[in-house]
């Protein structure tokens, strides 16, 4: 049966709404006569912008779970997620990724407040500087790049974080204390672009300096596995290259049984019929890193992801992941 109205759920954040509006534009262009209703959710992660995400079940529990439940309950046809927020080490029975948009820039970027010198940050190896992030992966890589840096807990929507940085605001902690102010932030380039703050980027980290998170820069649209009408509509806007990369990178997470507190990175590129995939596992301090890379057929992404994941396990990644696992 044809769908005339498609209800898609999303978070209320500026960036999430921009991503969902882009999906709506593409869907209505691809399927004339289709109306898309955007349903906004204030998730637990949006309500609590002070605590670390771990008590909420990581990014999956904080930003994804409630919207997923609405799809499973039949209240929504689909849900928009940033792929990097979707847990990759567990199944979600009854749901599938129906579409991925073409990948935005996947790299991380440095944003600094007025008066901060990047040259001095490098020369000092970070001594005397505070850098804000909530991502354990970014924190681990930051400590490798700037061994003397102080990494501080820093949360909030992308535009909110930049405002806090500029106004030298302290960041509240779950225990009632405060840290900061931050001298710089590490953020996703794609997120800054989506909220119109790309001009604030002082430095783009290369993938060799800071390997992106699995799925970073990819917007995913999830729907019920047995909802073939919705799957058919979503397929109209699916970017095959991004979908192949998503499958390869998420397979690494599955093999590693990674969790939200383990610094895991993974990034793939496609060149013709070949896909290259690099993934890494770090300890929380960034002092130990295990990396693996392979090249394989682009049309067999899960096999490539599985091989890279097994390479990491053979090099000792499980022990690092276990040390970072919450009690």
C-alpha positions in Angstrom: 0.0 0.0 0.0 1.4 3.4 -1.0 2.3 5.8 1.8 1.1 9.4 1.4 2.3 10.6 4.8 5.6 9.5 6.3 6.3 10.3 10.0 9.9 10.5 10.9 11.3 11.0 14.4 14.3 13.1 15.4 15.9 14.9 18.2 15.1 18.5 18.9 18.7 19.7 18.5 19.5 22.2 15.8 21.8 19.8 14.0 19.4 16.9 14.2 16.6 19.0 12.8 18.8 20.2 10.0 19.6 16.6 9.1 16.0 15.5 9.2 14.8 18.4 7.1 17.4 17.4 4.5 16.0 13.9 4.5 12.4 15.3 4.1 13.5 17.4 1.1 15.1 14.4 -0.6 12.1 12.2 0.1 9.6 14.6 -1.3 11.7 15.3 -4.3 12.1 11.5 -5.0 8.5 10.7 -4.3 6.1 13.4 -5.6 2.9 13.7 -3.5 4.6 12.3 -0.4 4.2 14.4 2.7 6.8 14.1 5.5 5.9 14.9 9.1 8.9 15.6 11.4 8.2 14.4 15.0 10.5 16.0 17.5 11.8 14.1 20.6 13.6 15.5 23.6 15.7 12.5 24.5 17.3 11.8 27.8 20.6 13.0 26.4 19.0 16.3 25.4 17.3 16.7 28.8 20.5 16.1 30.8 23.4 18.0 29.2 25.6 17.8 32.4 26.1 14.1 33.0 28.4 11.8 31.1 26.5 9.6 28.7 27.5 6.3 30.3 24.7 6.4 33.0 22.1 6.8 30.2 23.4 3.7 28.4 25.9 5.6 26.2 24.9 7.5 23.1 22.4 4.8 22.2 20.5 5.1 25.4 20.8 8.9 25.5 19.9 9.8 21.9 18.5 6.8 20.1 16.5 4.4 22.3 13.3 6.5 22.8 12.9 7.3 19.1 13.6 3.6 18.2 10.9 2.5 20.6 8.4 4.8 18.8 9.2 3.1 15.5 8.9 -0.3 17.0 5.5 0.7 18.5 4.2 1.9 15.1 4.0 5.5 16.1 6.6 6.5 13.5 7.5 5.2 10.1 11.1 6.0 10.5 13.8 7.6 12.7 16.8 9.8 11.9 20.0 9.1 13.7 23.6 10.1 13.3 25.1 6.7 12.6 27.9 7.2 15.1 25.2 7.4 17.9 23.8 4.0 17.0 25.2 1.1 19.1 27.0 -1.3 16.8 27.7 -4.1 19.3 24.1 -5.2 19.7 21.1 -6.2 17.6 17.9 -4.2 17.5 15.3 -6.8 16.6 12.8 -5.6 14.0 14.7 -2.6 12.8 16.9 -1.9 9.8 18.7 1.0 8.3 16.5 1.9 5.3 18.7 4.7 4.0 21.9 6.5 4.5 22.6 9.9 3.1 25.9 10.6 1.2 28.7 11.0 3.8 29.5 14.4 5.1 33.2 15.2 5.9 34.0 12.5 8.5 37.0 14.3 10.2 37.3 16.0 13.6 38.2 19.7 13.9 39.7 22.0 16.5 37.8 25.1 17.6 39.6 27.6 19.7 38.5 30.6 21.7 39.9 34.1 21.0 43.5 34.6 22.0 44.4 30.9 21.9 47.4 30.1 19.7 47.5 26.8 17.9 51.2 27.1 17.4 51.7 27.5 21.2 49.4 24.6 21.8 51.6 22.4 19.6 54.9 23.7 21.0 53.8 23.2 24.6 52.3 19.7 23.8 49.2 21.1 25.5 50.7 22.1 28.8 48.6 24.7 30.5 45.7 24.2 28.0 42.2 22.7 28.6 40.5 21.0 25.7 36.9 20.0 25.9 35.2 16.9 24.6 32.7 14.3 25.8 34.0 11.6 23.4 36.4 9.1 24.9 37.9 8.5 21.4 38.6 12.2 20.9 40.0 12.5 24.4 42.4 9.5 23.8 43.7 10.9 20.5 44.0 14.4 22.0 46.3 13.0 24.8 48.4 11.3 22.1 48.8 14.5 20.1 49.2 16.8 23.1 50.6 14.7 25.9 50.4 17.6 28.5 46.9 18.6 27.7 44.1 18.6 30.3 41.0 17.1 28.8 37.8 18.2 30.4 34.2 16.9 30.2 32.3 19.1 27.8 28.7 18.5 26.6 25.9 20.2 24.8 24.6 20.8 21.3 27.3 21.9 18.8 26.3 25.6 18.8 25.9 25.6 22.6 29.4 24.2 23.1 30.9 26.9 20.9 29.0 29.6 22.8 30.2 28.2 26.1 33.8 28.2 24.8 33.5 31.9 23.6 32.0 33.1 26.9 34.5 31.1 29.0 31.7 29.3 30.8 32.5 26.6 33.3 31.1 23.1 32.5 28.9 21.7 35.2 29.7 18.1 36.4 27.3 15.5 37.6 28.6 15.7 41.1 27.8 19.4 41.3 31.3 20.6 40.6 32.6 22.5 37.6 35.5 22.3 35.2 36.9 24.8 32.7 36.8 27.1 31.1 37.9 25.4 28.0 40.6 26.9 25.7 39.6 24.7 22.7 37.1 22.0 21.7 37.4 19.0 19.5 34.2 18.6 17.4 33.0 16.9 14.2 33.5 19.1 11.2 30.2 17.9 9.7 28.4 19.0 12.8 29.9 22.5 12.7 29.0 22.8 9.1 25.4 21.8 9.7 24.9 24.6 12.3 26.7 27.2 10.2 29.9 27.3 12.3 32.4 26.0 9.9 34.2 29.3 9.9 35.2 28.6 13.5 37.4 25.7 12.6 41.0 26.5 13.4 42.4 23.2 12.4 41.2 20.0 10.7 42.7 16.8 12.1 43.8 14.3 9.4 42.5 10.7 9.7 46.1 9.7 10.5 46.1 12.1 13.5 42.6 11.3 14.7 40.8 8.4 13.1 37.0 9.2 12.9 34.4 7.4 14.9 32.6 4.5 13.2 30.0 6.0 11.0 31.0 9.7 11.6 29.5 12.0 9.0 26.8 9.5 8.0 23.1 10.2 8.6 21.0 7.0 8.9 17.3 6.5 8.6 16.0 3.5 10.5 12.6 1.8 10.0 10.8 -1.4 10.8 12.3 -4.4 9.0 8.8 -5.7 7.9 7.6 -2.3 6.8 8.2 -2.8 3.1 6.3 0.3 2.0 8.6 2.6 4.1 11.7 0.6 3.0 10.8 1.1 -0.6 10.5 4.9 -0.1 13.7 5.2 1.9 15.6 3.2 -0.8 15.0 6.1 -3.2 17.4 8.3 -1.2 19.9 5.7 -0.1 23.5 6.5 -1.0 25.1 3.1 -1.8 28.7 4.2 -1.0 27.8 5.5 2.4 25.7 2.4 3.1 28.6 0.1 2.2 30.9 2.1 4.5 28.4 1.9 7.3 28.2 -1.8 7.0 31.9 -2.3 7.0 32.7 0.0 9.9 29.8 -1.2 12.1 30.9 -4.8 11.5 34.2 -3.9 13.3 32.2 -2.8 16.4 30.2 -6.0 16.3 33.3 -8.2 16.2 35.0 -6.2 19.0 31.8 -6.1 21.1 32.8 -2.5 21.7 30.9 -0.3 24.2 30.3 3.4 24.7 33.3 3.8 27.0 35.9 2.2 24.8 37.8 4.5 22.4 37.2 2.7 19.1 37.6 4.3 15.7 37.0 3.1 12.1 37.0 4.7 8.7 36.6 3.3 5.2 36.9 4.7 1.7 35.9 3.3 -1.7 37.9 3.5 -4.8 36.2 1.9 -7.8 35.4 -1.7 -6.8 37.8 -1.7 -3.8 37.2 -0.6 -0.2 39.9 0.2 2.3 39.2 0.1 6.0 41.3 1.1 9.0 40.2 0.7 12.6 41.8 1.3 15.9 41.3 0.7 19.6 42.9 2.9 22.2 43.2 3.0 26.0 41.5 5.9 27.7 44.8 7.8 28.2 45.8 7.3 24.6 49.1 5.7 25.6 48.3 2.4 23.9 46.9 2.0 20.4 46.2 -1.0 18.2 45.5 -0.4 14.6 44.6 -2.7 11.6 44.0 -2.0 7.9 42.8 -4.1 5.0 41.6 -3.7 1.4 38.8 -5.8 0.0 35.9 -5.9 -2.5 33.6 -2.9 -1.9 30.5 -5.1 -2.4 31.5 -7.3 0.5 31.8 -4.7 3.3 30.8 -6.9 6.2 33.5 -9.5 5.3 36.1 -6.7 5.3 34.9 -5.3 8.6 34.9 -8.7 10.2 38.5 -9.3 9.0 39.7 -6.0 10.4 37.9 -6.6 13.6 39.5 -10.0 14.0 42.9 -8.5 13.2 42.4 -6.1 16.1 41.5 -8.9 18.4 44.5 -10.9 17.4 46.7 -7.9 18.3 45.2 -7.7 21.8 42.3 -5.3 21.4 40.0 -7.3 23.7 42.2 -6.6 26.7 42.1 -2.8 26.2 38.3 -2.9 25.6 37.8 -4.9 28.8 39.8 -2.4 30.9 37.6 0.4 29.7 34.3 -1.5 30.3 32.1 -0.1 33.0 31.7 -2.3 36.1 
